[in-house]
């Protein structure tokens, strides 16, 4: 058990956990930006090509 605790406190596992949390938060921010801002902005302009 002490070996597990020692490897956990070395920082690699903690850094990985922090990176996963930051990645999930960034993913949420990007999805919200695209859904609420970018998509309505693009759809506001009609297509320019004539059939």
mmCIF entry with sequence, helices, sheets and N, C-alpha, C, O atoms, coordinates in Angstrom:
data_MODEL
# 
_entry.id   MODEL 
# 
_entity.id                         1 
_entity.type                       polymer 
_entity.pdbx_number_of_molecules   1 
# 
_entity_poly.entity_id                      1 
_entity_poly.type                           'polypeptide(L)' 
_entity_poly.nstd_linkage                   no 
_entity_poly.nstd_monomer                   no 
_entity_poly.pdbx_seq_one_letter_code       
;(UNK)(UNK)(UNK)(UNK)(UNK)(UNK)(UNK)(UNK)(UNK)(UNK)(UNK)(UNK)(UNK)(UNK)(UNK)(UNK)
(UNK)(UNK)(UNK)(UNK)(UNK)(UNK)(UNK)(UNK)(UNK)(UNK)(UNK)(UNK)(UNK)(UNK)(UNK)(UNK)
(UNK)(UNK)(UNK)(UNK)(UNK)(UNK)(UNK)(UNK)(UNK)(UNK)(UNK)(UNK)(UNK)(UNK)(UNK)(UNK)
(UNK)(UNK)(UNK)
;
_entity_poly.pdbx_seq_one_letter_code_can   XXXXXXXXXXXXXXXXXXXXXXXXXXXXXXXXXXXXXXXXXXXXXXXXXXX 
_entity_poly.pdbx_strand_id                 A 
# 
loop_
_entity_poly_seq.entity_id 
_entity_poly_seq.num 
_entity_poly_seq.mon_id 
_entity_poly_seq.hetero 
1 1  UNK n 
1 2  UNK n 
1 3  UNK n 
1 4  UNK n 
1 5  UNK n 
1 6  UNK n 
1 7  UNK n 
1 8  UNK n 
1 9  UNK n 
1 10 UNK n 
1 11 UNK n 
1 12 UNK n 
1 13 UNK n 
1 14 UNK n 
1 15 UNK n 
1 16 UNK n 
1 17 UNK n 
1 18 UNK n 
1 19 UNK n 
1 20 UNK n 
1 21 UNK n 
1 22 UNK n 
1 23 UNK n 
1 24 UNK n 
1 25 UNK n 
1 26 UNK n 
1 27 UNK n 
1 28 UNK n 
1 29 UNK n 
1 30 UNK n 
1 31 UNK n 
1 32 UNK n 
1 33 UNK n 
1 34 UNK n 
1 35 UNK n 
1 36 UNK n 
1 37 UNK n 
1 38 UNK n 
1 39 UNK n 
1 40 UNK n 
1 41 UNK n 
1 42 UNK n 
1 43 UNK n 
1 44 UNK n 
1 45 UNK n 
1 46 UNK n 
1 47 UNK n 
1 48 UNK n 
1 49 UNK n 
1 50 UNK n 
1 51 UNK n 
# 
_struct_asym.id          A 
_struct_asym.entity_id   1 
# 
loop_
_struct_conf.conf_type_id 
_struct_conf.id 
_struct_conf.pdbx_PDB_helix_id 
_struct_conf.beg_label_comp_id 
_struct_conf.beg_label_asym_id 
_struct_conf.beg_label_seq_id 
_struct_conf.pdbx_beg_PDB_ins_code 
_struct_conf.end_label_comp_id 
_struct_conf.end_label_asym_id 
_struct_conf.end_label_seq_id 
_struct_conf.pdbx_end_PDB_ins_code 
_struct_conf.beg_auth_comp_id 
_struct_conf.beg_auth_asym_id 
_struct_conf.beg_auth_seq_id 
_struct_conf.end_auth_comp_id 
_struct_conf.end_auth_asym_id 
_struct_conf.end_auth_seq_id 
_struct_conf.pdbx_PDB_helix_class 
_struct_conf.details 
_struct_conf.pdbx_PDB_helix_length 
HELX_P HELX_P1 AA1 UNK A 2  ? UNK A 9  ? UNK A 2  UNK A 9  1 ? 8  
HELX_P HELX_P2 AA2 UNK A 12 ? UNK A 33 ? UNK A 12 UNK A 33 1 ? 22 
HELX_P HELX_P3 AA3 UNK A 34 ? UNK A 38 ? UNK A 34 UNK A 38 3 ? 5  
HELX_P HELX_P4 AA4 UNK A 39 ? UNK A 43 ? UNK A 39 UNK A 43 1 ? 5  
# 
_struct_conf_type.id          HELX_P 
_struct_conf_type.criteria    ? 
_struct_conf_type.reference   ? 
# 
loop_
_atom_site.group_PDB 
_atom_site.id 
_atom_site.type_symbol 
_atom_site.label_atom_id 
_atom_site.label_alt_id 
_atom_site.label_comp_id 
_atom_site.label_asym_id 
_atom_site.label_entity_id 
_atom_site.label_seq_id 
_atom_site.pdbx_PDB_ins_code 
_atom_site.Cartn_x 
_atom_site.Cartn_y 
_atom_site.Cartn_z 
_atom_site.occupancy 
_atom_site.B_iso_or_equiv 
_atom_site.pdbx_formal_charge 
_atom_site.auth_seq_id 
_atom_site.auth_comp_id 
_atom_site.auth_asym_id 
_atom_site.auth_atom_id 
_atom_site.pdbx_PDB_model_num 
ATOM 1   N N  . UNK A 1 1  ? 0.824   -1.192 0.000   1.00 0.00 ? 1  UNK A N  1 
ATOM 2   C CA . UNK A 1 1  ? 0.000   0.000  0.000   1.00 0.00 ? 1  UNK A CA 1 
ATOM 3   C C  . UNK A 1 1  ? 0.870   1.259  0.000   1.00 0.00 ? 1  UNK A C  1 
ATOM 4   O O  . UNK A 1 1  ? 0.493   2.273  -0.587  1.00 0.00 ? 1  UNK A O  1 
ATOM 5   N N  . UNK A 1 2  ? 2.008   1.196  0.643   1.00 0.00 ? 2  UNK A N  1 
ATOM 6   C CA . UNK A 1 2  ? 2.866   2.378  0.700   1.00 0.00 ? 2  UNK A CA 1 
ATOM 7   C C  . UNK A 1 2  ? 3.478   2.679  -0.664  1.00 0.00 ? 2  UNK A C  1 
ATOM 8   O O  . UNK A 1 2  ? 3.727   3.840  -0.988  1.00 0.00 ? 2  UNK A O  1 
ATOM 9   N N  . UNK A 1 3  ? 3.723   1.637  -1.471  1.00 0.00 ? 3  UNK A N  1 
ATOM 10  C CA . UNK A 1 3  ? 4.243   1.853  -2.819  1.00 0.00 ? 3  UNK A CA 1 
ATOM 11  C C  . UNK A 1 3  ? 3.230   2.573  -3.701  1.00 0.00 ? 3  UNK A C  1 
ATOM 12  O O  . UNK A 1 3  ? 3.589   3.441  -4.496  1.00 0.00 ? 3  UNK A O  1 
ATOM 13  N N  . UNK A 1 4  ? 1.955   2.201  -3.550  1.00 0.00 ? 4  UNK A N  1 
ATOM 14  C CA . UNK A 1 4  ? 0.901   2.876  -4.311  1.00 0.00 ? 4  UNK A CA 1 
ATOM 15  C C  . UNK A 1 4  ? 0.785   4.334  -3.897  1.00 0.00 ? 4  UNK A C  1 
ATOM 16  O O  . UNK A 1 4  ? 0.646   5.221  -4.739  1.00 0.00 ? 4  UNK A O  1 
ATOM 17  N N  . UNK A 1 5  ? 0.844   4.570  -2.597  1.00 0.00 ? 5  UNK A N  1 
ATOM 18  C CA . UNK A 1 5  ? 0.751   5.939  -2.095  1.00 0.00 ? 5  UNK A CA 1 
ATOM 19  C C  . UNK A 1 5  ? 1.948   6.765  -2.551  1.00 0.00 ? 5  UNK A C  1 
ATOM 20  O O  . UNK A 1 5  ? 1.809   7.946  -2.872  1.00 0.00 ? 5  UNK A O  1 
ATOM 21  N N  . UNK A 1 6  ? 3.119   6.142  -2.579  1.00 0.00 ? 6  UNK A N  1 
ATOM 22  C CA . UNK A 1 6  ? 4.335   6.840  -3.017  1.00 0.00 ? 6  UNK A CA 1 
ATOM 23  C C  . UNK A 1 6  ? 4.255   7.202  -4.494  1.00 0.00 ? 6  UNK A C  1 
ATOM 24  O O  . UNK A 1 6  ? 4.601   8.320  -4.875  1.00 0.00 ? 6  UNK A O  1 
ATOM 25  N N  . UNK A 1 7  ? 3.797   6.261  -5.340  1.00 0.00 ? 7  UNK A N  1 
ATOM 26  C CA . UNK A 1 7  ? 3.689   6.558  -6.769  1.00 0.00 ? 7  UNK A CA 1 
ATOM 27  C C  . UNK A 1 7  ? 2.597   7.579  -7.047  1.00 0.00 ? 7  UNK A C  1 
ATOM 28  O O  . UNK A 1 7  ? 2.701   8.362  -7.990  1.00 0.00 ? 7  UNK A O  1 
ATOM 29  N N  . UNK A 1 8  ? 1.543   7.574  -6.223  1.00 0.00 ? 8  UNK A N  1 
ATOM 30  C CA . UNK A 1 8  ? 0.470   8.544  -6.388  1.00 0.00 ? 8  UNK A CA 1 
ATOM 31  C C  . UNK A 1 8  ? 0.947   9.953  -6.060  1.00 0.00 ? 8  UNK A C  1 
ATOM 32  O O  . UNK A 1 8  ? 0.528   10.919 -6.697  1.00 0.00 ? 8  UNK A O  1 
ATOM 33  N N  . UNK A 1 9  ? 1.810   10.068 -5.081  1.00 0.00 ? 9  UNK A N  1 
ATOM 34  C CA . UNK A 1 9  ? 2.282   11.377 -4.661  1.00 0.00 ? 9  UNK A CA 1 
ATOM 35  C C  . UNK A 1 9  ? 3.457   11.894 -5.490  1.00 0.00 ? 9  UNK A C  1 
ATOM 36  O O  . UNK A 1 9  ? 3.896   13.024 -5.275  1.00 0.00 ? 9  UNK A O  1 
ATOM 37  N N  . UNK A 1 10 ? 3.970   11.114 -6.417  1.00 0.00 ? 10 UNK A N  1 
ATOM 38  C CA . UNK A 1 10 ? 5.066   11.585 -7.260  1.00 0.00 ? 10 UNK A CA 1 
ATOM 39  C C  . UNK A 1 10 ? 4.607   12.688 -8.195  1.00 0.00 ? 10 UNK A C  1 
ATOM 40  O O  . UNK A 1 10 ? 5.429   13.493 -8.633  1.00 0.00 ? 10 UNK A O  1 
ATOM 41  N N  . UNK A 1 11 ? 3.348   12.750 -8.508  1.00 0.00 ? 11 UNK A N  1 
ATOM 42  C CA . UNK A 1 11 ? 2.841   13.846 -9.302  1.00 0.00 ? 11 UNK A CA 1 
ATOM 43  C C  . UNK A 1 11 ? 2.331   13.445 -10.666 1.00 0.00 ? 11 UNK A C  1 
ATOM 44  O O  . UNK A 1 11 ? 1.526   14.176 -11.243 1.00 0.00 ? 11 UNK A O  1 
ATOM 45  N N  . UNK A 1 12 ? 2.755   12.327 -11.205 1.00 0.00 ? 12 UNK A N  1 
ATOM 46  C CA . UNK A 1 12 ? 2.332   11.947 -12.549 1.00 0.00 ? 12 UNK A CA 1 
ATOM 47  C C  . UNK A 1 12 ? 0.836   11.666 -12.617 1.00 0.00 ? 12 UNK A C  1 
ATOM 48  O O  . UNK A 1 12 ? 0.162   12.096 -13.553 1.00 0.00 ? 12 UNK A O  1 
ATOM 49  N N  . UNK A 1 13 ? 0.324   10.954 -11.636 1.00 0.00 ? 13 UNK A N  1 
ATOM 50  C CA . UNK A 1 13 ? -1.097  10.616 -11.627 1.00 0.00 ? 13 UNK A CA 1 
ATOM 51  C C  . UNK A 1 13 ? -1.930  11.864 -11.369 1.00 0.00 ? 13 UNK A C  1 
ATOM 52  O O  . UNK A 1 13 ? -2.989  12.045 -11.970 1.00 0.00 ? 13 UNK A O  1 
ATOM 53  N N  . UNK A 1 14 ? -1.459  12.707 -10.492 1.00 0.00 ? 14 UNK A N  1 
ATOM 54  C CA . UNK A 1 14 ? -2.187  13.940 -10.177 1.00 0.00 ? 14 UNK A CA 1 
ATOM 55  C C  . UNK A 1 14 ? -2.193  14.869 -11.389 1.00 0.00 ? 14 UNK A C  1 
ATOM 56  O O  . UNK A 1 14 ? -3.214  15.486 -11.691 1.00 0.00 ? 14 UNK A O  1 
ATOM 57  N N  . UNK A 1 15 ? -1.071  14.971 -12.077 1.00 0.00 ? 15 UNK A N  1 
ATOM 58  C CA . UNK A 1 15 ? -1.006  15.797 -13.291 1.00 0.00 ? 15 UNK A CA 1 
ATOM 59  C C  . UNK A 1 15 ? -1.955  15.269 -14.359 1.00 0.00 ? 15 UNK A C  1 
ATOM 60  O O  . UNK A 1 15 ? -2.611  16.049 -15.049 1.00 0.00 ? 15 UNK A O  1 
ATOM 61  N N  . UNK A 1 16 ? -2.028  13.972 -14.497 1.00 0.00 ? 16 UNK A N  1 
ATOM 62  C CA . UNK A 1 16 ? -2.927  13.370 -15.480 1.00 0.00 ? 16 UNK A CA 1 
ATOM 63  C C  . UNK A 1 16 ? -4.379  13.645 -15.123 1.00 0.00 ? 16 UNK A C  1 
ATOM 64  O O  . UNK A 1 16 ? -5.184  13.945 -16.005 1.00 0.00 ? 16 UNK A O  1 
ATOM 65  N N  . UNK A 1 17 ? -4.723  13.548 -13.853 1.00 0.00 ? 17 UNK A N  1 
ATOM 66  C CA . UNK A 1 17 ? -6.097  13.822 -13.425 1.00 0.00 ? 17 UNK A CA 1 
ATOM 67  C C  . UNK A 1 17 ? -6.460  15.286 -13.669 1.00 0.00 ? 17 UNK A C  1 
ATOM 68  O O  . UNK A 1 17 ? -7.572  15.580 -14.106 1.00 0.00 ? 17 UNK A O  1 
ATOM 69  N N  . UNK A 1 18 ? -5.558  16.183 -13.399 1.00 0.00 ? 18 UNK A N  1 
ATOM 70  C CA . UNK A 1 18 ? -5.801  17.605 -13.645 1.00 0.00 ? 18 UNK A CA 1 
ATOM 71  C C  . UNK A 1 18 ? -5.960  17.860 -15.141 1.00 0.00 ? 18 UNK A C  1 
ATOM 72  O O  . UNK A 1 18 ? -6.808  18.658 -15.542 1.00 0.00 ? 18 UNK A O  1 
ATOM 73  N N  . UNK A 1 19 ? -5.169  17.206 -15.959 1.00 0.00 ? 19 UNK A N  1 
ATOM 74  C CA . UNK A 1 19 ? -5.276  17.374 -17.405 1.00 0.00 ? 19 UNK A CA 1 
ATOM 75  C C  . UNK A 1 19 ? -6.616  16.872 -17.920 1.00 0.00 ? 19 UNK A C  1 
ATOM 76  O O  . UNK A 1 19 ? -7.196  17.486 -18.815 1.00 0.00 ? 19 UNK A O  1 
ATOM 77  N N  . UNK A 1 20 ? -7.116  15.779 -17.379 1.00 0.00 ? 20 UNK A N  1 
ATOM 78  C CA . UNK A 1 20 ? -8.426  15.254 -17.794 1.00 0.00 ? 20 UNK A CA 1 
ATOM 79  C C  . UNK A 1 20 ? -9.538  16.225 -17.418 1.00 0.00 ? 20 UNK A C  1 
ATOM 80  O O  . UNK A 1 20 ? -10.454 16.455 -18.209 1.00 0.00 ? 20 UNK A O  1 
ATOM 81  N N  . UNK A 1 21 ? -9.468  16.788 -16.237 1.00 0.00 ? 21 UNK A N  1 
ATOM 82  C CA . UNK A 1 21 ? -10.498 17.740 -15.796 1.00 0.00 ? 21 UNK A CA 1 
ATOM 83  C C  . UNK A 1 21 ? -10.457 19.006 -16.652 1.00 0.00 ? 21 UNK A C  1 
ATOM 84  O O  . UNK A 1 21 ? -11.507 19.509 -17.051 1.00 0.00 ? 21 UNK A O  1 
ATOM 85  N N  . UNK A 1 22 ? -9.275  19.524 -16.936 1.00 0.00 ? 22 UNK A N  1 
ATOM 86  C CA . UNK A 1 22 ? -9.145  20.720 -17.775 1.00 0.00 ? 22 UNK A CA 1 
ATOM 87  C C  . UNK A 1 22 ? -9.621  20.425 -19.190 1.00 0.00 ? 22 UNK A C  1 
ATOM 88  O O  . UNK A 1 22 ? -10.276 21.265 -19.807 1.00 0.00 ? 22 UNK A O  1 
ATOM 89  N N  . UNK A 1 23 ? -9.305  19.252 -19.708 1.00 0.00 ? 23 UNK A N  1 
ATOM 90  C CA . UNK A 1 23 ? -9.766  18.867 -21.038 1.00 0.00 ? 23 UNK A CA 1 
ATOM 91  C C  . UNK A 1 23 ? -11.275 18.774 -21.124 1.00 0.00 ? 23 UNK A C  1 
ATOM 92  O O  . UNK A 1 23 ? -11.866 19.194 -22.119 1.00 0.00 ? 23 UNK A O  1 
ATOM 93  N N  . UNK A 1 24 ? -11.904 18.234 -20.104 1.00 0.00 ? 24 UNK A N  1 
ATOM 94  C CA . UNK A 1 24 ? -13.360 18.139 -20.090 1.00 0.00 ? 24 UNK A CA 1 
ATOM 95  C C  . UNK A 1 24 ? -13.994 19.528 -20.017 1.00 0.00 ? 24 UNK A C  1 
ATOM 96  O O  . UNK A 1 24 ? -15.002 19.783 -20.677 1.00 0.00 ? 24 UNK A O  1 
ATOM 97  N N  . UNK A 1 25 ? -13.423 20.411 -19.233 1.00 0.00 ? 25 UNK A N  1 
ATOM 98  C CA . UNK A 1 25 ? -13.955 21.769 -19.138 1.00 0.00 ? 25 UNK A CA 1 
ATOM 99  C C  . UNK A 1 25 ? -13.778 22.508 -20.460 1.00 0.00 ? 25 UNK A C  1 
ATOM 100 O O  . UNK A 1 25 ? -14.681 23.227 -20.887 1.00 0.00 ? 25 UNK A O  1 
ATOM 101 N N  . UNK A 1 26 ? -12.643 22.344 -21.106 1.00 0.00 ? 26 UNK A N  1 
ATOM 102 C CA . UNK A 1 26 ? -12.401 22.996 -22.389 1.00 0.00 ? 26 UNK A CA 1 
ATOM 103 C C  . UNK A 1 26 ? -13.339 22.455 -23.456 1.00 0.00 ? 26 UNK A C  1 
ATOM 104 O O  . UNK A 1 26 ? -13.818 23.212 -24.301 1.00 0.00 ? 26 UNK A O  1 
ATOM 105 N N  . UNK A 1 27 ? -13.603 21.170 -23.427 1.00 0.00 ? 27 UNK A N  1 
ATOM 106 C CA . UNK A 1 27 ? -14.544 20.570 -24.362 1.00 0.00 ? 27 UNK A CA 1 
ATOM 107 C C  . UNK A 1 27 ? -15.936 21.167 -24.181 1.00 0.00 ? 27 UNK A C  1 
ATOM 108 O O  . UNK A 1 27 ? -16.626 21.442 -25.163 1.00 0.00 ? 27 UNK A O  1 
ATOM 109 N N  . UNK A 1 28 ? -16.344 21.364 -22.953 1.00 0.00 ? 28 UNK A N  1 
ATOM 110 C CA . UNK A 1 28 ? -17.646 21.955 -22.670 1.00 0.00 ? 28 UNK A CA 1 
ATOM 111 C C  . UNK A 1 28 ? -17.712 23.397 -23.164 1.00 0.00 ? 28 UNK A C  1 
ATOM 112 O O  . UNK A 1 28 ? -18.731 23.816 -23.712 1.00 0.00 ? 28 UNK A O  1 
ATOM 113 N N  . UNK A 1 29 ? -16.654 24.143 -22.979 1.00 0.00 ? 29 UNK A N  1 
ATOM 114 C CA . UNK A 1 29 ? -16.621 25.542 -23.425 1.00 0.00 ? 29 UNK A CA 1 
ATOM 115 C C  . UNK A 1 29 ? -16.694 25.624 -24.945 1.00 0.00 ? 29 UNK A C  1 
ATOM 116 O O  . UNK A 1 29 ? -17.425 26.457 -25.480 1.00 0.00 ? 29 UNK A O  1 
ATOM 117 N N  . UNK A 1 30 ? -15.957 24.782 -25.644 1.00 0.00 ? 30 UNK A N  1 
ATOM 118 C CA . UNK A 1 30 ? -15.966 24.802 -27.113 1.00 0.00 ? 30 UNK A CA 1 
ATOM 119 C C  . UNK A 1 30 ? -17.332 24.390 -27.648 1.00 0.00 ? 30 UNK A C  1 
ATOM 120 O O  . UNK A 1 30 ? -17.844 25.014 -28.578 1.00 0.00 ? 30 UNK A O  1 
ATOM 121 N N  . UNK A 1 31 ? -17.927 23.349 -27.074 1.00 0.00 ? 31 UNK A N  1 
ATOM 122 C CA . UNK A 1 31 ? -19.257 22.928 -27.528 1.00 0.00 ? 31 UNK A CA 1 
ATOM 123 C C  . UNK A 1 31 ? -20.294 24.018 -27.309 1.00 0.00 ? 31 UNK A C  1 
ATOM 124 O O  . UNK A 1 31 ? -21.148 24.235 -28.169 1.00 0.00 ? 31 UNK A O  1 
ATOM 125 N N  . UNK A 1 32 ? -20.236 24.692 -26.201 1.00 0.00 ? 32 UNK A N  1 
ATOM 126 C CA . UNK A 1 32 ? -21.172 25.775 -25.927 1.00 0.00 ? 32 UNK A CA 1 
ATOM 127 C C  . UNK A 1 32 ? -20.968 26.933 -26.895 1.00 0.00 ? 32 UNK A C  1 
ATOM 128 O O  . UNK A 1 32 ? -21.941 27.516 -27.372 1.00 0.00 ? 32 UNK A O  1 
ATOM 129 N N  . UNK A 1 33 ? -19.726 27.271 -27.189 1.00 0.00 ? 33 UNK A N  1 
ATOM 130 C CA . UNK A 1 33 ? -19.424 28.347 -28.120 1.00 0.00 ? 33 UNK A CA 1 
ATOM 131 C C  . UNK A 1 33 ? -19.975 28.036 -29.505 1.00 0.00 ? 33 UNK A C  1 
ATOM 132 O O  . UNK A 1 33 ? -20.577 28.899 -30.144 1.00 0.00 ? 33 UNK A O  1 
ATOM 133 N N  . UNK A 1 34 ? -19.775 26.827 -29.964 1.00 0.00 ? 34 UNK A N  1 
ATOM 134 C CA . UNK A 1 34 ? -20.236 26.453 -31.299 1.00 0.00 ? 34 UNK A CA 1 
ATOM 135 C C  . UNK A 1 34 ? -21.758 26.409 -31.343 1.00 0.00 ? 34 UNK A C  1 
ATOM 136 O O  . UNK A 1 34 ? -22.362 26.881 -32.307 1.00 0.00 ? 34 UNK A O  1 
ATOM 137 N N  . UNK A 1 35 ? -22.379 25.853 -30.324 1.00 0.00 ? 35 UNK A N  1 
ATOM 138 C CA . UNK A 1 35 ? -23.832 25.692 -30.313 1.00 0.00 ? 35 UNK A CA 1 
ATOM 139 C C  . UNK A 1 35 ? -24.558 27.025 -30.192 1.00 0.00 ? 35 UNK A C  1 
ATOM 140 O O  . UNK A 1 35 ? -25.542 27.256 -30.895 1.00 0.00 ? 35 UNK A O  1 
ATOM 141 N N  . UNK A 1 36 ? -24.094 27.892 -29.324 1.00 0.00 ? 36 UNK A N  1 
ATOM 142 C CA . UNK A 1 36 ? -24.840 29.109 -29.021 1.00 0.00 ? 36 UNK A CA 1 
ATOM 143 C C  . UNK A 1 36 ? -24.390 30.343 -29.795 1.00 0.00 ? 36 UNK A C  1 
ATOM 144 O O  . UNK A 1 36 ? -25.148 31.309 -29.884 1.00 0.00 ? 36 UNK A O  1 
ATOM 145 N N  . UNK A 1 37 ? -23.206 30.342 -30.346 1.00 0.00 ? 37 UNK A N  1 
ATOM 146 C CA . UNK A 1 37 ? -22.706 31.547 -30.988 1.00 0.00 ? 37 UNK A CA 1 
ATOM 147 C C  . UNK A 1 37 ? -22.374 31.326 -32.463 1.00 0.00 ? 37 UNK A C  1 
ATOM 148 O O  . UNK A 1 37 ? -22.837 32.080 -33.319 1.00 0.00 ? 37 UNK A O  1 
ATOM 149 N N  . UNK A 1 38 ? -21.604 30.335 -32.755 1.00 0.00 ? 38 UNK A N  1 
ATOM 150 C CA . UNK A 1 38 ? -21.105 30.154 -34.109 1.00 0.00 ? 38 UNK A CA 1 
ATOM 151 C C  . UNK A 1 38 ? -22.175 29.631 -35.062 1.00 0.00 ? 38 UNK A C  1 
ATOM 152 O O  . UNK A 1 38 ? -22.321 30.154 -36.167 1.00 0.00 ? 38 UNK A O  1 
ATOM 153 N N  . UNK A 1 39 ? -22.919 28.617 -34.658 1.00 0.00 ? 39 UNK A N  1 
ATOM 154 C CA . UNK A 1 39 ? -23.946 28.048 -35.530 1.00 0.00 ? 39 UNK A CA 1 
ATOM 155 C C  . UNK A 1 39 ? -25.042 29.055 -35.869 1.00 0.00 ? 39 UNK A C  1 
ATOM 156 O O  . UNK A 1 39 ? -25.395 29.167 -37.043 1.00 0.00 ? 39 UNK A O  1 
ATOM 157 N N  . UNK A 1 40 ? -25.599 29.795 -34.909 1.00 0.00 ? 40 UNK A N  1 
ATOM 158 C CA . UNK A 1 40 ? -26.600 30.805 -35.290 1.00 0.00 ? 40 UNK A CA 1 
ATOM 159 C C  . UNK A 1 40 ? -26.034 31.913 -36.179 1.00 0.00 ? 40 UNK A C  1 
ATOM 160 O O  . UNK A 1 40 ? -26.737 32.442 -37.040 1.00 0.00 ? 40 UNK A O  1 
ATOM 161 N N  . UNK A 1 41 ? -24.772 32.259 -35.971 1.00 0.00 ? 41 UNK A N  1 
ATOM 162 C CA . UNK A 1 41 ? -24.146 33.285 -36.795 1.00 0.00 ? 41 UNK A CA 1 
ATOM 163 C C  . UNK A 1 41 ? -24.006 32.805 -38.237 1.00 0.00 ? 41 UNK A C  1 
ATOM 164 O O  . UNK A 1 41 ? -24.263 33.569 -39.168 1.00 0.00 ? 41 UNK A O  1 
ATOM 165 N N  . UNK A 1 42 ? -23.613 31.580 -38.428 1.00 0.00 ? 42 UNK A N  1 
ATOM 166 C CA . UNK A 1 42 ? -23.476 31.036 -39.781 1.00 0.00 ? 42 UNK A CA 1 
ATOM 167 C C  . UNK A 1 42 ? -24.838 30.871 -40.443 1.00 0.00 ? 42 UNK A C  1 
ATOM 168 O O  . UNK A 1 42 ? -24.988 31.149 -41.633 1.00 0.00 ? 42 UNK A O  1 
ATOM 169 N N  . UNK A 1 43 ? -25.825 30.424 -39.685 1.00 0.00 ? 43 UNK A N  1 
ATOM 170 C CA . UNK A 1 43 ? -27.145 30.195 -40.276 1.00 0.00 ? 43 UNK A CA 1 
ATOM 171 C C  . UNK A 1 43 ? -27.891 31.505 -40.555 1.00 0.00 ? 43 UNK A C  1 
ATOM 172 O O  . UNK A 1 43 ? -28.916 31.482 -41.236 1.00 0.00 ? 43 UNK A O  1 
ATOM 173 N N  . UNK A 1 44 ? -27.415 32.618 -40.061 1.00 0.00 ? 44 UNK A N  1 
ATOM 174 C CA . UNK A 1 44 ? -28.063 33.905 -40.312 1.00 0.00 ? 44 UNK A CA 1 
ATOM 175 C C  . UNK A 1 44 ? -27.847 34.365 -41.750 1.00 0.00 ? 44 UNK A C  1 
ATOM 176 O O  . UNK A 1 44 ? -28.641 35.144 -42.277 1.00 0.00 ? 44 UNK A O  1 
ATOM 177 N N  . UNK A 1 45 ? -26.789 33.894 -42.380 1.00 0.00 ? 45 UNK A N  1 
ATOM 178 C CA . UNK A 1 45 ? -26.497 34.272 -43.761 1.00 0.00 ? 45 UNK A CA 1 
ATOM 179 C C  . UNK A 1 45 ? -27.090 33.233 -44.715 1.00 0.00 ? 45 UNK A C  1 
ATOM 180 O O  . UNK A 1 45 ? -26.799 32.044 -44.585 1.00 0.00 ? 45 UNK A O  1 
ATOM 181 N N  . UNK A 1 46 ? -27.901 33.657 -45.654 1.00 0.00 ? 46 UNK A N  1 
ATOM 182 C CA . UNK A 1 46 ? -28.493 32.704 -46.605 1.00 0.00 ? 46 UNK A CA 1 
ATOM 183 C C  . UNK A 1 46 ? -27.435 32.207 -47.572 1.00 0.00 ? 46 UNK A C  1 
ATOM 184 O O  . UNK A 1 46 ? -26.417 32.870 -47.770 1.00 0.00 ? 46 UNK A O  1 
ATOM 185 N N  . UNK A 1 47 ? -27.660 31.059 -48.170 1.00 0.00 ? 47 UNK A N  1 
ATOM 186 C CA . UNK A 1 47 ? -26.706 30.555 -49.160 1.00 0.00 ? 47 UNK A CA 1 
ATOM 187 C C  . UNK A 1 47 ? -26.687 31.458 -50.397 1.00 0.00 ? 47 UNK A C  1 
ATOM 188 O O  . UNK A 1 47 ? -27.719 31.996 -50.800 1.00 0.00 ? 47 UNK A O  1 
ATOM 189 N N  . UNK A 1 48 ? -25.520 31.614 -50.984 1.00 0.00 ? 48 UNK A N  1 
ATOM 190 C CA . UNK A 1 48 ? -25.370 32.539 -52.109 1.00 0.00 ? 48 UNK A CA 1 
ATOM 191 C C  . UNK A 1 48 ? -25.534 31.868 -53.454 1.00 0.00 ? 48 UNK A C  1 
ATOM 192 O O  . UNK A 1 48 ? -25.699 32.556 -54.461 1.00 0.00 ? 48 UNK A O  1 
ATOM 193 N N  . UNK A 1 49 ? -25.496 30.549 -53.506 1.00 0.00 ? 49 UNK A N  1 
ATOM 194 C CA . UNK A 1 49 ? -25.591 29.878 -54.809 1.00 0.00 ? 49 UNK A CA 1 
ATOM 195 C C  . UNK A 1 49 ? -27.048 29.748 -55.233 1.00 0.00 ? 49 UNK A C  1 
ATOM 196 O O  . UNK A 1 49 ? -27.925 29.452 -54.422 1.00 0.00 ? 49 UNK A O  1 
ATOM 197 N N  . UNK A 1 50 ? -27.283 29.973 -56.509 1.00 0.00 ? 50 UNK A N  1 
ATOM 198 C CA . UNK A 1 50 ? -28.614 29.846 -57.088 1.00 0.00 ? 50 UNK A CA 1 
ATOM 199 C C  . UNK A 1 50 ? -28.731 28.485 -57.765 1.00 0.00 ? 50 UNK A C  1 
ATOM 200 O O  . UNK A 1 50 ? -27.835 28.105 -58.519 1.00 0.00 ? 50 UNK A O  1 
ATOM 201 N N  . UNK A 1 51 ? -29.811 27.736 -57.519 1.00 0.00 ? 51 UNK A N  1 
ATOM 202 C CA . UNK A 1 51 ? -29.938 26.420 -58.156 1.00 0.00 ? 51 UNK A CA 1 
ATOM 203 C C  . UNK A 1 51 ? -30.284 26.544 -59.645 1.00 0.00 ? 51 UNK A C  1 
ATOM 204 O O  . UNK A 1 51 ? -30.427 25.533 -60.332 1.00 0.00 ? 51 UNK A O  1 
# 
